[in-house]
Amino acid sequence: MTDGKVARGTLAVYPGSFDPPTNGHLDVIERTARVFDMLVVAIVVNPQKRAPMFSLDERVSMLKRCVEPFRNVRVEHFTGLLADYVRAAGAEVIVKGLRVVSDFESEMSAALMNRALSEVDTFFLMSDQKYSFVSSSLVKEVFFLGGDVAALVPHPVLSLMAEKRTTLQRR
Ligand code: PNS
């Protein structure tokens, strides 16, 4: 009997800002968790990026709730280079989702750079077509302009976004 994993014994890292996590991210997590033995969802702490909508603690907590159904997925965070993080974590694989051709252009150089720095390869997963237009930044913009994003983010994320909006409106 096998456990159905294609890549047994392999630790994969799915990095991102996850500000906020979307259903597109969740879809990549779910499909990747079926392939690799252990998947770490790694939230980048990027001091150069302008203020995120969600604090690191909020992103960690939202993602932890979202990945509860998957026994082989855990949530971590890192600062600095992804290449250093994956090497230190002993990961064999970086996972990225590709939505559209423009993603490919930027992700190709990132994958080559990360391999040059760490010898860790990047595996790409095509996003489900129903999420090919979904990005965290677009979700935030639409949400704050009053659009309905309920079908685009996991439920715990939607609740926290609504709380944030209420807090901001009170200021
Ligand atoms: O969700 P995002 O913002 O598209 O994720 C981008 C991320 C976190 C994968 C990328 O910014 C990253 O790897 N940051 C860590 C710093 C780093 O290693 N930069 C060089 C990448 S080749």
Backbone and ligand atoms as CSV (ligand in chain L), in Angstrom:
chain,resi,resn,atom,element,x,y,z
A,1,MET,N,N,0.848,-1.212,0.000
A,1,MET,CA,C,0.000,0.000,0.000
A,1,MET,C,C,0.878,1.253,0.000
A,2,THR,N,N,0.567,2.223,-0.820
A,2,THR,CA,C,1.253,3.506,-0.730
A,2,THR,C,C,0.249,4.512,-0.175
A,3,ASP,N,N,0.779,5.680,0.224
A,3,ASP,CA,C,-0.133,6.710,0.706
A,3,ASP,C,C,-0.617,7.590,-0.437
A,4,GLY,N,N,-0.311,7.214,-1.643
A,4,GLY,CA,C,-0.809,7.946,-2.794
A,4,GLY,C,C,0.045,9.132,-3.183
A,5,LYS,N,N,1.095,9.420,-2.415
A,5,LYS,CA,C,1.941,10.568,-2.731
A,5,LYS,C,C,2.856,10.233,-3.898
A,6,VAL,N,N,2.995,11.193,-4.815
A,6,VAL,CA,C,3.894,10.996,-5.943
A,6,VAL,C,C,5.333,11.125,-5.466
A,7,ALA,N,N,5.571,12.108,-4.588
A,7,ALA,CA,C,6.934,12.379,-4.141
A,7,ALA,C,C,7.046,12.098,-2.651
A,8,ARG,N,N,7.322,10.839,-2.308
A,8,ARG,CA,C,7.358,10.461,-0.886
A,8,ARG,C,C,8.636,10.983,-0.245
A,9,GLY,N,N,8.516,11.425,1.000
A,9,GLY,CA,C,9.676,11.899,1.746
A,9,GLY,C,C,10.123,13.300,1.365
A,10,THR,N,N,9.350,13.963,0.529
A,10,THR,CA,C,9.793,15.278,0.046
A,10,THR,C,C,9.123,16.415,0.814
A,11,LEU,N,N,9.966,17.378,1.217
A,11,LEU,CA,C,9.460,18.580,1.870
A,11,LEU,C,C,9.393,19.703,0.834
A,12,ALA,N,N,8.202,20.256,0.664
A,12,ALA,CA,C,8.006,21.341,-0.298
A,12,ALA,C,C,7.635,22.619,0.454
A,13,VAL,N,N,8.037,23.748,-0.111
A,13,VAL,CA,C,7.728,25.049,0.493
A,13,VAL,C,C,6.938,25.877,-0.508
A,14,TYR,N,N,5.798,26.387,-0.060
A,14,TYR,CA,C,4.962,27.264,-0.894
A,14,TYR,C,C,5.050,28.667,-0.291
A,15,PRO,N,N,5.892,29.538,-0.889
A,15,PRO,CA,C,6.096,30.858,-0.298
A,15,PRO,C,C,5.142,31.901,-0.859
A,16,GLY,N,N,4.909,32.952,-0.094
A,16,GLY,CA,C,4.083,34.042,-0.607
A,16,GLY,C,C,3.836,35.088,0.457
A,17,SER,N,N,3.166,36.167,0.038
A,17,SER,CA,C,2.799,37.222,0.991
A,17,SER,C,C,1.485,36.873,1.692
A,18,PHE,N,N,0.586,36.227,0.970
A,18,PHE,CA,C,-0.705,35.787,1.521
A,18,PHE,C,C,-1.417,36.923,2.254
A,19,ASP,N,N,-1.516,38.076,1.577
A,19,ASP,CA,C,-2.111,39.264,2.199
A,19,ASP,C,C,-3.314,39.740,1.408
A,20,PRO,N,N,-4.430,39.039,1.479
A,20,PRO,CA,C,-4.732,37.864,2.289
A,20,PRO,C,C,-4.607,36.580,1.452
A,21,PRO,N,N,-4.709,35.412,2.137
A,21,PRO,CA,C,-4.811,34.148,1.392
A,21,PRO,C,C,-6.105,34.140,0.580
A,22,THR,N,N,-6.046,33.605,-0.628
A,22,THR,CA,C,-7.243,33.525,-1.489
A,22,THR,C,C,-7.599,32.057,-1.746
A,23,ASN,N,N,-8.728,31.853,-2.389
A,23,ASN,CA,C,-9.092,30.483,-2.767
A,23,ASN,C,C,-8.115,29.924,-3.807
A,24,GLY,N,N,-7.484,30.822,-4.557
A,24,GLY,CA,C,-6.451,30.369,-5.503
A,24,GLY,C,C,-5.268,29.765,-4.746
A,25,HIS,N,N,-4.839,30.431,-3.671
A,25,HIS,CA,C,-3.761,29.869,-2.830
A,25,HIS,C,C,-4.185,28.519,-2.258
A,26,LEU,N,N,-5.415,28.496,-1.737
A,26,LEU,CA,C,-5.902,27.255,-1.107
A,26,LEU,C,C,-5.947,26.094,-2.099
A,27,ASP,N,N,-6.313,26.406,-3.320
A,27,ASP,CA,C,-6.359,25.381,-4.356
A,27,ASP,C,C,-4.947,24.830,-4.616
A,28,VAL,N,N,-3.967,25.718,-4.675
A,28,VAL,CA,C,-2.580,25.264,-4.882
A,28,VAL,C,C,-2.135,24.412,-3.682
A,29,ILE,N,N,-2.473,24.863,-2.475
A,29,ILE,CA,C,-2.085,24.121,-1.263
A,29,ILE,C,C,-2.694,22.716,-1.291
A,30,GLU,N,N,-3.979,22.648,-1.583
A,30,GLU,CA,C,-4.678,21.353,-1.564
A,30,GLU,C,C,-4.075,20.387,-2.591
A,31,ARG,N,N,-3.829,20.889,-3.787
A,31,ARG,CA,C,-3.313,19.991,-4.828
A,31,ARG,C,C,-1.863,19.614,-4.576
A,32,THR,N,N,-1.087,20.553,-4.002
A,32,THR,CA,C,0.324,20.254,-3.719
A,32,THR,C,C,0.447,19.256,-2.568
A,33,ALA,N,N,-0.435,19.393,-1.585
A,33,ALA,CA,C,-0.380,18.501,-0.420
A,33,ALA,C,C,-0.648,17.053,-0.811
A,34,ARG,N,N,-1.291,16.865,-1.960
A,34,ARG,CA,C,-1.539,15.498,-2.438
A,34,ARG,C,C,-0.293,14.880,-3.047
A,35,VAL,N,N,0.633,15.750,-3.478
A,35,VAL,CA,C,1.807,15.260,-4.205
A,35,VAL,C,C,2.999,15.044,-3.277
A,36,PHE,N,N,3.241,16.024,-2.385
A,36,PHE,CA,C,4.435,15.970,-1.533
A,36,PHE,C,C,4.075,15.515,-0.121
A,37,ASP,N,N,5.059,14.895,0.536
A,37,ASP,CA,C,4.817,14.361,1.876
A,37,ASP,C,C,4.507,15.448,2.890
A,38,MET,N,N,5.285,16.542,2.802
A,38,MET,CA,C,5.092,17.632,3.759
A,38,MET,C,C,5.149,18.947,3.001
A,39,LEU,N,N,4.205,19.803,3.289
A,39,LEU,CA,C,4.180,21.113,2.643
A,39,LEU,C,C,4.200,22.203,3.713
A,40,VAL,N,N,5.166,23.116,3.586
A,40,VAL,CA,C,5.208,24.278,4.468
A,40,VAL,C,C,4.731,25.486,3.678
A,41,VAL,N,N,3.687,26.121,4.179
A,41,VAL,CA,C,3.238,27.388,3.595
A,41,VAL,C,C,4.034,28.467,4.317
A,42,ALA,N,N,4.905,29.159,3.576
A,42,ALA,CA,C,5.865,30.079,4.207
A,42,ALA,C,C,5.520,31.524,3.863
A,43,ILE,N,N,5.143,32.259,4.899
A,43,ILE,CA,C,4.753,33.667,4.702
A,43,ILE,C,C,6.002,34.535,4.766
A,44,VAL,N,N,6.206,35.334,3.720
A,44,VAL,CA,C,7.369,36.209,3.724
A,44,VAL,C,C,7.083,37.432,4.594
A,45,VAL,N,N,8.058,37.793,5.418
A,45,VAL,CA,C,7.967,39.034,6.179
A,45,VAL,C,C,8.860,40.002,5.437
A,46,ASN,N,N,8.221,40.908,4.705
A,46,ASN,CA,C,8.973,41.760,3.792
A,46,ASN,C,C,8.930,43.210,4.268
A,47,PRO,N,N,10.022,43.639,4.934
A,47,PRO,CA,C,9.996,44.997,5.489
A,47,PRO,C,C,9.951,46.081,4.405
A,48,GLN,N,N,10.335,45.721,3.163
A,48,GLN,CA,C,10.331,46.722,2.083
A,48,GLN,C,C,8.928,47.003,1.539
A,49,LYS,N,N,8.026,46.044,1.717
A,49,LYS,CA,C,6.686,46.226,1.154
A,49,LYS,C,C,5.894,47.211,2.005
A,50,ARG,N,N,5.078,48.046,1.306
A,50,ARG,CA,C,4.271,48.997,2.076
A,50,ARG,C,C,3.300,48.227,2.977
A,51,ALA,N,N,2.744,48.943,3.949
A,51,ALA,CA,C,1.963,48.296,5.009
A,51,ALA,C,C,1.010,47.240,4.461
A,52,PRO,N,N,1.134,46.012,4.923
A,52,PRO,CA,C,0.194,44.978,4.484
A,52,PRO,C,C,-1.177,45.212,5.116
A,53,MET,N,N,-2.200,44.656,4.508
A,53,MET,CA,C,-3.542,44.769,5.099
A,53,MET,C,C,-3.602,43.983,6.410
A,54,PHE,N,N,-2.978,42.813,6.396
A,54,PHE,CA,C,-3.016,41.943,7.573
A,54,PHE,C,C,-1.624,41.823,8.179
A,55,SER,N,N,-1.578,41.872,9.518
A,55,SER,CA,C,-0.296,41.690,10.203
A,55,SER,C,C,0.179,40.252,9.979
A,56,LEU,N,N,1.430,40.036,10.297
A,56,LEU,CA,C,1.957,38.675,10.170
A,56,LEU,C,C,1.150,37.702,11.023
A,57,ASP,N,N,0.855,38.108,12.262
A,57,ASP,CA,C,0.097,37.221,13.155
A,57,ASP,C,C,-1.274,36.876,12.566
A,58,GLU,N,N,-1.911,37.875,11.953
A,58,GLU,CA,C,-3.234,37.622,11.355
A,58,GLU,C,C,-3.117,36.664,10.168
A,59,ARG,N,N,-2.067,36.861,9.368
A,59,ARG,CA,C,-1.911,35.968,8.209
A,59,ARG,C,C,-1.597,34.540,8.651
A,60,VAL,N,N,-0.755,34.433,9.683
A,60,VAL,CA,C,-0.444,33.098,10.211
A,60,VAL,C,C,-1.728,32.444,10.707
A,61,SER,N,N,-2.508,33.201,11.462
A,61,SER,CA,C,-3.703,32.592,12.059
A,61,SER,C,C,-4.752,32.234,10.993
A,62,MET,N,N,-4.935,33.108,9.988
A,62,MET,CA,C,-5.891,32.773,8.909
A,62,MET,C,C,-5.447,31.526,8.159
A,63,LEU,N,N,-4.144,31.488,7.840
A,63,LEU,CA,C,-3.669,30.337,7.062
A,63,LEU,C,C,-3.753,29.044,7.871
A,64,LYS,N,N,-3.459,29.154,9.172
A,64,LYS,CA,C,-3.547,27.944,10.012
A,64,LYS,C,C,-4.967,27.391,9.992
A,65,ARG,N,N,-5.926,28.285,10.074
A,65,ARG,CA,C,-7.330,27.811,10.029
A,65,ARG,C,C,-7.645,27.185,8.673
A,66,CYS,N,N,-7.133,27.813,7.613
A,66,CYS,CA,C,-7.437,27.307,6.261
A,66,CYS,C,C,-6.815,25.935,5.992
A,67,VAL,N,N,-5.655,25.668,6.611
A,67,VAL,CA,C,-4.977,24.397,6.299
A,67,VAL,C,C,-5.292,23.303,7.317
A,68,GLU,N,N,-6.165,23.616,8.276
A,68,GLU,CA,C,-6.530,22.608,9.284
A,68,GLU,C,C,-6.896,21.243,8.693
A,69,PRO,N,N,-7.632,21.204,7.550
A,69,PRO,CA,C,-8.009,19.881,7.032
A,69,PRO,C,C,-6.849,19.050,6.510
A,70,PHE,N,N,-5.685,19.660,6.319
A,70,PHE,CA,C,-4.579,18.911,5.698
A,70,PHE,C,C,-3.538,18.544,6.759
A,71,ARG,N,N,-3.369,17.265,6.986
A,71,ARG,CA,C,-2.480,16.825,8.067
A,71,ARG,C,C,-1.008,17.078,7.763
A,72,ASN,N,N,-0.668,17.168,6.459
A,72,ASN,CA,C,0.747,17.305,6.091
A,72,ASN,C,C,1.113,18.739,5.693
A,73,VAL,N,N,0.305,19.718,6.116
A,73,VAL,CA,C,0.608,21.114,5.780
A,73,VAL,C,C,0.795,21.902,7.072
A,74,ARG,N,N,1.881,22.685,7.131
A,74,ARG,CA,C,2.030,23.578,8.284
A,74,ARG,C,C,2.404,24.981,7.796
A,75,VAL,N,N,2.214,25.946,8.683
A,75,VAL,CA,C,2.407,27.348,8.319
A,75,VAL,C,C,3.611,27.898,9.079
A,76,GLU,N,N,4.505,28.566,8.343
A,76,GLU,CA,C,5.661,29.206,8.970
A,76,GLU,C,C,5.854,30.581,8.347
A,77,HIS,N,N,6.834,31.323,8.825
A,77,HIS,CA,C,7.170,32.590,8.170
A,77,HIS,C,C,8.682,32.738,8.109
A,78,PHE,N,N,9.114,33.633,7.226
A,78,PHE,CA,C,10.558,33.838,7.100
A,78,PHE,C,C,10.852,35.280,6.699
A,79,THR,N,N,12.081,35.688,7.035
A,79,THR,CA,C,12.558,36.994,6.551
A,79,THR,C,C,13.771,36.721,5.675
A,80,GLY,N,N,14.109,37.667,4.835
A,80,GLY,CA,C,15.323,37.518,4.009
A,80,GLY,C,C,15.061,36.697,2.773
A,81,LEU,N,N,16.111,36.023,2.331
A,81,LEU,CA,C,16.030,35.303,1.063
A,81,LEU,C,C,15.270,33.982,1.190
A,82,LEU,N,N,14.404,33.742,0.221
A,82,LEU,CA,C,13.707,32.451,0.167
A,82,LEU,C,C,14.731,31.313,0.022
A,83,ALA,N,N,15.768,31.569,-0.758
A,83,ALA,CA,C,16.782,30.527,-0.984
A,83,ALA,C,C,17.418,30.097,0.340
A,84,ASP,N,N,17.714,31.076,1.208
A,84,ASP,CA,C,18.313,30.743,2.508
A,84,ASP,C,C,17.322,29.972,3.369
A,85,TYR,N,N,16.052,30.409,3.301
A,85,TYR,CA,C,15.027,29.751,4.117
A,85,TYR,C,C,14.850,28.289,3.705
A,86,VAL,N,N,14.756,28.035,2.391
A,86,VAL,CA,C,14.504,26.648,1.971
A,86,VAL,C,C,15.703,25.755,2.296
A,87,ARG,N,N,16.898,26.342,2.160
A,87,ARG,CA,C,18.086,25.534,2.505
A,87,ARG,C,C,18.092,25.190,3.987
A,88,ALA,N,N,17.824,26.203,4.815
A,88,ALA,CA,C,17.825,25.978,6.274
A,88,ALA,C,C,16.736,24.995,6.680
A,89,ALA,N,N,15.604,25.036,5.961
A,89,ALA,CA,C,14.471,24.152,6.298
A,89,ALA,C,C,14.693,22.730,5.774
A,90,GLY,N,N,15.698,22.567,4.931
A,90,GLY,CA,C,15.945,21.242,4.335
A,90,GLY,C,C,14.909,20.889,3.282
A,91,ALA,N,N,14.328,21.910,2.657
A,91,ALA,CA,C,13.298,21.646,1.635
A,91,ALA,C,C,13.943,21.236,0.317
A,92,GLU,N,N,13.256,20.362,-0.392
A,92,GLU,CA,C,13.768,19.922,-1.688
A,92,GLU,C,C,13.099,20.650,-2.843
A,93,VAL,N,N,11.970,21.274,-2.560
A,93,VAL,CA,C,11.153,21.818,-3.631
A,93,VAL,C,C,10.494,23.141,-3.198
A,94,ILE,N,N,10.500,24.112,-4.127
A,94,ILE,CA,C,9.697,25.327,-3.951
A,94,ILE,C,C,8.480,25.156,-4.860
A,95,VAL,N,N,7.323,25.545,-4.374
A,95,VAL,CA,C,6.101,25.416,-5.193
A,95,VAL,C,C,5.555,26.805,-5.503
A,96,LYS,N,N,5.197,27.026,-6.748
A,96,LYS,CA,C,4.566,28.290,-7.134
A,96,LYS,C,C,3.360,27.976,-8.027
A,97,GLY,N,N,2.342,28.810,-7.922
A,97,GLY,CA,C,1.185,28.697,-8.818
A,97,GLY,C,C,1.368,29.656,-9.989
A,98,LEU,N,N,0.927,29.228,-11.150
A,98,LEU,CA,C,0.972,30.098,-12.332
A,98,LEU,C,C,-0.456,30.338,-12.799
A,99,ARG,N,N,-0.814,31.613,-12.917
A,99,ARG,CA,C,-2.176,31.925,-13.363
A,99,ARG,C,C,-2.197,32.296,-14.840
A,100,VAL,N,N,-1.337,33.205,-15.191
A,100,VAL,CA,C,-1.359,33.759,-16.552
A,100,VAL,C,C,0.072,33.853,-17.071
A,101,VAL,N,N,0.212,34.165,-18.361
A,101,VAL,CA,C,1.542,34.181,-18.982
A,101,VAL,C,C,2.471,35.178,-18.296
A,102,SER,N,N,1.926,36.305,-17.853
A,102,SER,CA,C,2.798,37.294,-17.199
A,102,SER,C,C,3.390,36.738,-15.899
A,103,ASP,N,N,2.688,35.839,-15.226
A,103,ASP,CA,C,3.273,35.170,-14.046
A,103,ASP,C,C,4.515,34.393,-14.461
A,104,PHE,N,N,4.413,33.714,-15.600
A,104,PHE,CA,C,5.528,32.880,-16.049
A,104,PHE,C,C,6.790,33.710,-16.218
A,105,GLU,N,N,6.623,34.910,-16.793
A,105,GLU,CA,C,7.801,35.735,-17.076
A,105,GLU,C,C,8.556,36.078,-15.792
A,106,SER,N,N,7.830,36.487,-14.748
A,106,SER,CA,C,8.540,36.838,-13.515
A,106,SER,C,C,8.982,35.600,-12.744
A,107,GLU,N,N,8.161,34.562,-12.789
A,107,GLU,CA,C,8.491,33.363,-12.010
A,107,GLU,C,C,9.663,32.585,-12.591
A,108,MET,N,N,9.867,32.707,-13.903
A,108,MET,CA,C,10.983,31.979,-14.501
A,108,MET,C,C,12.315,32.516,-13.955
A,109,SER,N,N,12.466,33.842,-13.913
A,109,SER,CA,C,13.732,34.362,-13.393
A,109,SER,C,C,13.864,34.098,-11.902
A,110,ALA,N,N,12.746,34.165,-11.160
A,110,ALA,CA,C,12.819,33.864,-9.723
A,110,ALA,C,C,13.251,32.413,-9.502
A,111,ALA,N,N,12.702,31.503,-10.305
A,111,ALA,CA,C,13.053,30.079,-10.153
A,111,ALA,C,C,14.535,29.846,-10.462
A,112,LEU,N,N,15.012,30.501,-11.519
A,112,LEU,CA,C,16.429,30.315,-11.881
A,112,LEU,C,C,17.339,30.921,-10.812
A,113,MET,N,N,16.937,32.090,-10.294
A,113,MET,CA,C,17.726,32.732,-9.232
A,113,MET,C,C,17.734,31.855,-7.983
A,114,ASN,N,N,16.571,31.360,-7.613
A,114,ASN,CA,C,16.504,30.536,-6.396
A,114,ASN,C,C,17.305,29.253,-6.547
A,115,ARG,N,N,17.310,28.689,-7.750
A,115,ARG,CA,C,18.110,27.467,-7.941
A,115,ARG,C,C,19.598,27.783,-7.911
A,116,ALA,N,N,19.959,28.935,-8.509
A,116,ALA,CA,C,21.375,29.328,-8.490
A,116,ALA,C,C,21.850,29.536,-7.052
A,117,LEU,N,N,20.974,30.081,-6.206
A,117,LEU,CA,C,21.362,30.393,-4.825
A,117,LEU,C,C,21.303,29.190,-3.896
A,118,SER,N,N,20.388,28.261,-4.195
A,118,SER,CA,C,20.123,27.217,-3.190
A,118,SER,C,C,20.148,25.794,-3.738
A,119,GLU,N,N,20.215,25.660,-5.068
A,119,GLU,CA,C,20.111,24.359,-5.727
A,119,GLU,C,C,18.743,23.710,-5.521
A,120,VAL,N,N,17.786,24.482,-5.041
A,120,VAL,CA,C,16.431,23.941,-4.877
A,120,VAL,C,C,15.610,24.334,-6.103
A,121,ASP,N,N,14.951,23.346,-6.693
A,121,ASP,CA,C,14.148,23.585,-7.894
A,121,ASP,C,C,12.746,24.079,-7.539
A,122,THR,N,N,12.149,24.781,-8.499
A,122,THR,CA,C,10.768,25.250,-8.322
A,122,THR,C,C,9.834,24.418,-9.188
A,123,PHE,N,N,8.771,23.934,-8.558
A,123,PHE,CA,C,7.731,23.209,-9.289
A,123,PHE,C,C,6.538,24.141,-9.462
A,124,PHE,N,N,6.043,24.195,-10.699
A,124,PHE,CA,C,4.922,25.087,-10.988
A,124,PHE,C,C,3.636,24.289,-11.164
A,125,LEU,N,N,2.585,24.875,-10.630
A,125,LEU,CA,C,1.260,24.268,-10.761
A,125,LEU,C,C,0.367,25.291,-11.456
A,126,MET,N,N,-0.308,24.872,-12.513
A,126,MET,CA,C,-1.244,25.802,-13.157
A,126,MET,C,C,-2.413,26.024,-12.209
A,127,SER,N,N,-2.762,27.276,-12.002
A,127,SER,CA,C,-3.941,27.573,-11.194
A,127,SER,C,C,-5.170,26.980,-11.862
A,128,ASP,N,N,-6.126,26.628,-11.038
A,128,ASP,CA,C,-7.419,26.251,-11.604
A,128,ASP,C,C,-7.944,27.454,-12.387
A,129,GLN,N,N,-8.541,27.185,-13.539
A,129,GLN,CA,C,-8.950,28.331,-14.373
A,129,GLN,C,C,-9.961,29.237,-13.681
A,130,LYS,N,N,-10.697,28.669,-12.713
A,130,LYS,CA,C,-11.681,29.550,-12.064
A,130,LYS,C,C,-11.014,30.559,-11.119
A,131,TYR,N,N,-9.714,30.348,-10.850
A,131,TYR,CA,C,-9.000,31.321,-10.019
A,131,TYR,C,C,-7.922,32.076,-10.796
A,132,SER,N,N,-7.923,31.952,-12.110
A,132,SER,CA,C,-6.807,32.516,-12.871
A,132,SER,C,C,-6.784,34.047,-12.826
A,133,PHE,N,N,-7.874,34.655,-12.425
A,133,PHE,CA,C,-7.907,36.130,-12.344
A,133,PHE,C,C,-7.806,36.616,-10.896
A,134,VAL,N,N,-7.623,35.689,-9.967
A,134,VAL,CA,C,-7.684,36.058,-8.548
A,134,VAL,C,C,-6.287,36.343,-7.997
A,135,SER,N,N,-6.102,37.553,-7.502
A,135,SER,CA,C,-4.864,37.887,-6.794
A,135,SER,C,C,-5.241,38.583,-5.492
A,136,SER,N,N,-4.330,38.529,-4.511
A,136,SER,CA,C,-4.615,39.174,-3.217
A,136,SER,C,C,-4.865,40.661,-3.408
A,137,SER,N,N,-4.074,41.309,-4.263
A,137,SER,CA,C,-4.217,42.761,-4.402
A,137,SER,C,C,-5.558,43.127,-5.042
A,138,LEU,N,N,-5.975,42.357,-6.045
A,138,LEU,CA,C,-7.265,42.641,-6.688
A,138,LEU,C,C,-8.427,42.375,-5.718
A,139,VAL,N,N,-8.301,41.307,-4.950
A,139,VAL,CA,C,-9.349,40.984,-3.968
A,139,VAL,C,C,-9.514,42.142,-2.980
A,140,LYS,N,N,-8.378,42.684,-2.500
A,140,LYS,CA,C,-8.442,43.802,-1.541
A,140,LYS,C,C,-9.094,45.026,-2.173
A,141,GLU,N,N,-8.672,45.339,-3.399
A,141,GLU,CA,C,-9.210,46.537,-4.071
A,141,GLU,C,C,-10.721,46.418,-4.254
A,142,VAL,N,N,-11.148,45.267,-4.768
A,142,VAL,CA,C,-12.578,45.063,-5.026
A,142,VAL,C,C,-13.367,45.109,-3.718
A,143,PHE,N,N,-12.816,44.456,-2.698
A,143,PHE,CA,C,-13.512,44.402,-1.401
A,143,PHE,C,C,-13.714,45.803,-0.828
A,144,PHE,N,N,-12.651,46.613,-0.833
A,144,PHE,CA,C,-12.764,47.944,-0.219
A,144,PHE,C,C,-13.608,48.900,-1.044
A,145,LEU,N,N,-13.831,48.559,-2.305
A,145,LEU,CA,C,-14.731,49.381,-3.120
A,145,LEU,C,C,-16.152,48.816,-3.115
A,146,GLY,N,N,-16.396,47.840,-2.242
A,146,GLY,CA,C,-17.763,47.350,-2.038
A,146,GLY,C,C,-18.139,46.139,-2.873
A,147,GLY,N,N,-17.175,45.572,-3.608
A,147,GLY,CA,C,-17.486,44.400,-4.441
A,147,GLY,C,C,-17.574,43.118,-3.615
A,148,ASP,N,N,-18.240,42.136,-4.169
A,148,ASP,CA,C,-18.453,40.859,-3.480
A,148,ASP,C,C,-17.296,39.905,-3.796
A,149,VAL,N,N,-16.516,39.554,-2.775
A,149,VAL,CA,C,-15.384,38.648,-2.992
A,149,VAL,C,C,-15.593,37.320,-2.270
A,150,ALA,N,N,-16.831,37.054,-1.858
A,150,ALA,CA,C,-17.105,35.861,-1.043
A,150,ALA,C,C,-16.689,34.567,-1.736
A,151,ALA,N,N,-16.757,34.544,-3.057
A,151,ALA,CA,C,-16.401,33.306,-3.760
A,151,ALA,C,C,-14.888,33.195,-3.990
A,152,LEU,N,N,-14.153,34.225,-3.603
A,152,LEU,CA,C,-12.730,34.261,-3.963
A,152,LEU,C,C,-11.780,34.030,-2.791
A,153,VAL,N,N,-12.304,34.116,-1.561
A,153,VAL,CA,C,-11.441,33.908,-0.387
A,153,VAL,C,C,-12.097,32.903,0.562
A,154,PRO,N,N,-11.272,32.191,1.343
A,154,PRO,CA,C,-11.842,31.252,2.316
A,154,PRO,C,C,-12.663,32.008,3.371
A,155,HIS,N,N,-13.604,31.323,3.973
A,155,HIS,CA,C,-14.533,31.976,4.899
A,155,HIS,C,C,-13.837,32.729,6.043
A,156,PRO,N,N,-12.843,32.125,6.725
A,156,PRO,CA,C,-12.201,32.858,7.825
A,156,PRO,C,C,-11.543,34.156,7.347
A,157,VAL,N,N,-11.093,34.154,6.109
A,157,VAL,CA,C,-10.450,35.355,5.558
A,157,VAL,C,C,-11.502,36.439,5.324
A,158,LEU,N,N,-12.632,36.032,4.772
A,158,LEU,CA,C,-13.707,36.995,4.508
A,158,LEU,C,C,-14.174,37.660,5.807
A,159,SER,N,N,-14.306,36.858,6.859
A,159,SER,CA,C,-14.750,37.415,8.149
A,159,SER,C,C,-13.757,38.456,8.654
A,160,LEU,N,N,-12.476,38.124,8.567
A,160,LEU,CA,C,-11.471,39.064,9.076
A,160,LEU,C,C,-11.408,40.329,8.206
A,161,MET,N,N,-11.617,40.165,6.908
A,161,MET,CA,C,-11.621,41.342,6.023
A,161,MET,C,C,-12.777,42.266,6.407
A,162,ALA,N,N,-13.919,41.666,6.689
A,162,ALA,CA,C,-15.086,42.468,7.069
A,162,ALA,C,C,-14.814,43.209,8.376
A,163,GLU,N,N,-14.172,42.514,9.335
A,163,GLU,CA,C,-13.810,43.164,10.611
A,163,GLU,C,C,-12.890,44.345,10.370
A,164,LYS,N,N,-11.898,44.137,9.502
A,164,LYS,CA,C,-10.921,45.203,9.187
A,164,LYS,C,C,-11.629,46.404,8.606
A,165,ARG,N,N,-12.559,46.141,7.687
A,165,ARG,CA,C,-13.253,47.251,7.018
A,165,ARG,C,C,-14.053,48.065,8.044
A,166,THR,N,N,-14.714,47.327,8.961
A,166,THR,CA,C,-15.494,48.023,9.986
A,166,THR,C,C,-14.574,48.882,10.849
A,167,THR,N,N,-13.438,48.321,11.252
A,167,THR,CA,C,-12.491,49.088,12.088
A,167,THR,C,C,-12.012,50.323,11.346
A,168,LEU,N,N,-11.681,50.174,10.071
A,168,LEU,CA,C,-11.177,51.306,9.292
A,168,LEU,C,C,-12.240,52.383,9.120
A,169,GLN,N,N,-13.504,51.943,8.933
A,169,GLN,CA,C,-14.593,52.905,8.735
A,169,GLN,C,C,-14.864,53.718,10.007
A,170,ARG,N,N,-14.565,53.104,11.162
A,170,ARG,CA,C,-14.822,53.800,12.440
A,170,ARG,C,C,-13.788,54.899,12.715
A,171,ARG,N,N,-12.618,54.808,12.014
A,171,ARG,CA,C,-11.526,55.753,12.319
A,171,ARG,C,C,-11.842,57.160,11.833
L,1,PNS,O1,O,2.800,36.284,-2.840
L,1,PNS,P1,P,3.947,37.013,-3.467
L,1,PNS,O2,O,4.116,38.403,-2.892
L,1,PNS,O3,O,3.877,37.024,-4.973
L,1,PNS,O4,O,5.263,36.158,-3.076
L,1,PNS,C1,C,6.528,36.596,-3.483
L,1,PNS,C2,C,7.651,35.810,-2.778
L,1,PNS,C3,C,7.451,35.819,-1.286
L,1,PNS,C4,C,7.665,34.390,-3.274
L,1,PNS,C5,C,8.975,36.521,-3.142
L,1,PNS,O5,O,8.830,37.894,-2.921
L,1,PNS,C6,C,10.167,36.025,-2.339
L,1,PNS,O6,O,10.674,34.949,-2.584
L,1,PNS,N1,N,10.609,36.854,-1.341
L,1,PNS,C7,C,11.723,36.550,-0.477
L,1,PNS,C8,C,12.954,37.406,-0.839
L,1,PNS,C9,C,13.736,36.739,-1.980
L,1,PNS,O7,O,14.229,35.641,-1.845
L,1,PNS,N2,N,13.844,37.453,-3.103
L,1,PNS,C10,C,14.463,36.937,-4.303
L,1,PNS,C11,C,13.482,36.053,-5.083
L,1,PNS,S1,S,14.227,35.318,-6.500
